[in-house]
Amino acid sequence: MVVIGDRITFCQVERALALVSRFEPHRTTKHLIGFAFLLVGLAAVLPAAAQDPSTAVQSQNSANSVFESFDGDEITTVLGGQFRASSGTSPWLVYLSDGRLVLENRQDADSLHYNDIAFVRYPNSTIVETTENATISAIVEGSATSTGGVGILVGSGKAGVYLAFTVDSSGRYHLFQKDGRQLRTVTTDTSAAILSNRPNELSYEVRGANIAFLINGEDTIQIESPNLTPASRRIDGRTGVGVAAFGVGTFYFDSVTISKAN
């Protein structure tokens, strides 16, 4: 478990935004029996969306997926103890509140915070597995007053090789890449798929030599990474998944799902 921060050069974000801004009764027994058969028929054709929401949550806990809802009381119990409340000189607070993971930064606008999720134990398994061949999706939300974003990480923060894909409360997404000591902004843009001031689901897929990032199930950006090895889905041989946030504000994770790659 690693909880560390990185520094962002926000002039890179501002330049990207500048480019974007330039584009822009009575019933008989017979009747009652008929009514009963009608109810049976309706039950058979009701859409899945009409089911109890708890059923949808349970369906995510398949043998190949770990669903974390952050409903516990202690941050140290999340995903096998891979999350810790920040301490020392870090400007970030990490805690659980009302069934959500919260990352909060009130001081340092240039700080990017990440938390690696290096291993998981899938349901009905006794084996703890690394996340090097896993994918991640997260339902995230930032406060309306935030000047940063929240999202997912692909790679390894500890190794200093990762991509961080985030959204902010103004309808923009940001993609950062770190390779060694350098953290740079790959792109910043707007997307109609982003729900402003509402939760958004972020995810990614490996497609050959490319990584595709999705917002609410819609393709948003796809990039080719020179460090990506398609067969193992490793970034420079050191991969995994995690969560991230940058800038000043309060950022929320409603849930995180980690799945084995197909």
N, C-alpha and C positions, 0 to 999 in steps of 0.2 A: 504494500500500500504506500502510495506516495501522494502527498498533497503539497504542491509547490506552485509558485507563480512565475509568470514570465512578463516581460516588458513589451509594450506595443508602441510603435511609432505612429501616432494618430494622424500625422500629416499624410501618411500613405492612405489612410481611410478617407481623409478629406479630399485628396486628389481623385480617388475613385468615385466619390460622390459627385464631384464637379463634372466628371465625364458623364455620369448618369443623368445629371440635371439638364444636359444639353439634348437628350433624346426623350426623350420622355414616353174488464169483460169476462166473459165466460169462455172456457175452452173445453172441448170434448177430449176424451182420451186419445182419439185419433189425431187431433190437432197437436196435442202435447208430444206425442211420439214423433210426429213430423218435425216439430220444433227441435227436439233432441237430436235428430239426425242432421238438421241444418247446422246446429252448433258443432257437431263432430266434423262436418265438412269444412266449416270455417276454420276450425283449429288446425286442419291439415294444410290449409293454404295461407295461413297468416305468415307474413314476412318475418325474417329473423330479427329485424329491428324492433318488433313488438315484444320480444322476449325480455325477461327480467335482466336488467343491466349486469347483475352479479354473474349471470351465465356467461356473458361476453368476457368478463374478467377471468373466469375459471378456464375458458377455452384457450386463453393465452398461456396457461401453464401446461403446455404439451410436454412430451418427453424430450423435445429438442429446444425448449425455451425456458428461461428463468424470468419470471415477472416480479419486479420489486415495486410495491405500492407505497412504501415509506409510511406504513401505518404503525410502526413501533414507537417506543418511547425513547430509546437510546440510540444515538447516532453510531455507537460502536458495535451495534448488532446488525447493521446494514450490510448485506452481501458478504457475510463471513468476516466482518470486522475490517473492511477495506476503506471505511470512511472514518475520519477523525475530526473533531472540532479543532479549528486552527488555533495556534498559540504562538507565542513569541512576537516577532515583529511583523507578522503577516497582517495586512489590512482586512483580510477576509474572515468572516464568521461563517461557520458551517453547522447547521442544526436541523432538527426535525420540528415541524409545526403544522398542526391540523392535517396530518396525513400527507405532508409534502416535504421534500428535501429543499432546504433554503440555503442559498449562497448569497451573502450580503457583504457589500463593500461600500463604506461611506467616506473613504479617504483618498484612495489612489486611482485616478482616472486612467492611468497608463498600465494598470495591472491586469494580467490575464491569469485566471486561476483554473487549475485542472485537478482532477482526481482520477487516477488510473483505476480501472477495474481489471486486474490482471488474471483473475481466475474465477470460476463458478463451479457449482455442483448442480447438475441438471436433475430434475425430478426423477425419483425412483432409481437414482444412481448413487453408488458409494464412492465414485471416483471424482476427485477434484481436478478439473481440466483448465488449461490455460485458455485465454480468449483469443489466441492468435488466429483461429479460423472461425471466429464468431462475428456476428453483425450486431448492431445496437440500434434501437429506436427509443426515443424519449418524448414524452409530452411535457412541454416547457412553457413558461410564461415569465415575462419580466414586468416590473412595476412601471406604471405609466410615466413616472418621473425619471426613469433610468436613462443614463447616457451610454449604455453598453448593451451587450447581448448575452444570450444564453443558449447552450446547445450541447452537441456531442463531440467526442474526440475519437479519432481513428489513429492508432499508432501507440506510441509510448512516451508519456511525458517524462518519465524517469530517464529514458534513453535520449531524450531531446530530439526525437524524430516523430512528428505527428502532424495531422491536419485537424483543425478545429472549425466546425461548421456551426454558426450561431445565427439567431434572429434577434432583432430588437423590437421595441414597442412602436416603431414608426413605419413598419412594413418593409424593412430592409433585411437582407441577409449578408453575412460577412464570412468569408473563408480565409483562415490564417494557416500558414505553413511554417513549421520550424524544422530546421535541419542543422543539428549541432547548436551553435550559439546564436544563429540568426533566426529571428522571428519576423516574418513579413506578411503583409496583406496580399493575398492572391487576387481577391476581387471583393467589391462591395456593390450591391445592386438592389433594386426593388423587385418584388414578385407579387403577382395577384393571388398567389396561393397562400400568402401569409394572412392570417386573421389578426387584425390589429386589436391590441388590448384584450386578447383572448388566448387560451392555450393553443399551441401548435405542436404537431407531431413531426419530429425530425428523424430521418433515418438515412441509411446509405446502403448501396449495393456495389459489389465488385463485378465489373463487366469486362472480362478479358484483362487488358492492361490499363483499364480506366476505373476510376471510382466515381459513381454517380450519387449525388446527394439529393434527397427528396424532402419536400415540405408538404405535409398532409397528403402523402401518397402521390404527389405530382413531381415529375422530374424538374429540377431547378438548375443544376449545373453539373457538368461532367468534365473531369479533368484527367489528363494522363500524367502519371507520376513516374519519373525516371527511376525511382527507388522501389517501385512496386514489382514484386514477383508474383505473377498471377496464380501459379500453382499452389502457393502457400498463403497468399493474401498477406504477405509480410511487407512492411515498409522497412527497407534496408535490413531485413532479417530480424527486426525487433518490432513486433506488432502487438496489438491488443485494442481495447476500447476504453472509453471513459466519458466523463462529463466535463463541461467547461463553461466559464462565464468570463466576461471582461467588462471593464469600465466601472463606473459608480452606479449603484442601485441595489435593488433586492430582486433576486432571481429564483424562480421556483421550478422544481421538477415534480410533476404529479405522479409520474411513474417512469420506469425504465424497463425495457425488455431486451434481454440478451439471448440470441438464438444461434444455433449451429448453422453454418453456411450450407446451403443445399448442394 
